Amino acid sequence: MRISIRIDSAAGNAQLRRWGGEFRTKVQKAVERAMRTEAAEIKDDVRGHVAGQMAVVRKSFLKGFTAKVLAKDPNRLPALYVGSRIPWSAMHETGGQIAGRMLIPLHGRVGRKRFKAQVAELMRGGNAYFIKNAKGNIVLMAENIKEHDRPLSGFKRRYRKAEGVKRLKRGADIPIAVLVPKVVLKKRLNVERLVAGRIPRLSAAVEREISVVD
């Protein structure tokens, strides 16, 4: 997700060229100060919005949303960048569909790399098999056997919690994941509208900073 905010940039740059010299540098610094102050609050607002709309498990996902000032180019006015370091987070802003057969872990979340490694270990050991359940879904199962306690531990814990089972018998079948043809994501975020609502305040902050430049 990437939202770029430029406040009358073309006109501002033209004015800076007319001003020129030391005064131009002062104006650029004034704009940068105003943007940095507002960026901190916008970042907090965006993260609060995401946390309020989604069940965030990993803090790194929330911290991926940021607001920062781009002010390295001396020939341009500073710009404010609001977005996320996680490329696919934009799907939650617009909604969309991910096509292709995918294995989705059941009874809780697990990291992609860890899930892939656990399934691969079960497959190598011959302890992973697909069945079709009563609803017609294709489910990946594994047998609760001692030699696979390590890769199965997380799956068993989440399964017991979901089903309210205190203990699983040896040899019991454990559902690991469901095979789906596609995943449809609903629109859950509206970061763009949140940031757009802050533009008047940002503009006023910039004007205040510029008004005291001498």
ABEGO torsion letter per residue (X at the ends): XBBBBBBGAAAAAAAAAAAEEAAAAAAAAAAAAAAAAAAAAAAAAAAAAAAAABBBABAAAAAABBBBBBAABAABBBBBBBBBABAAAAAAAAEEBBBEBBBBBBGEBBBAAAAAAAAAAAAAAGABBBBBBAAGBBBBBBBBBAAAAAAAAAAAAAAAAAAGBABBBBGBBBBABBBBABBBBBBABBAAAAAAAAAAAAAAAAAAAAAABX
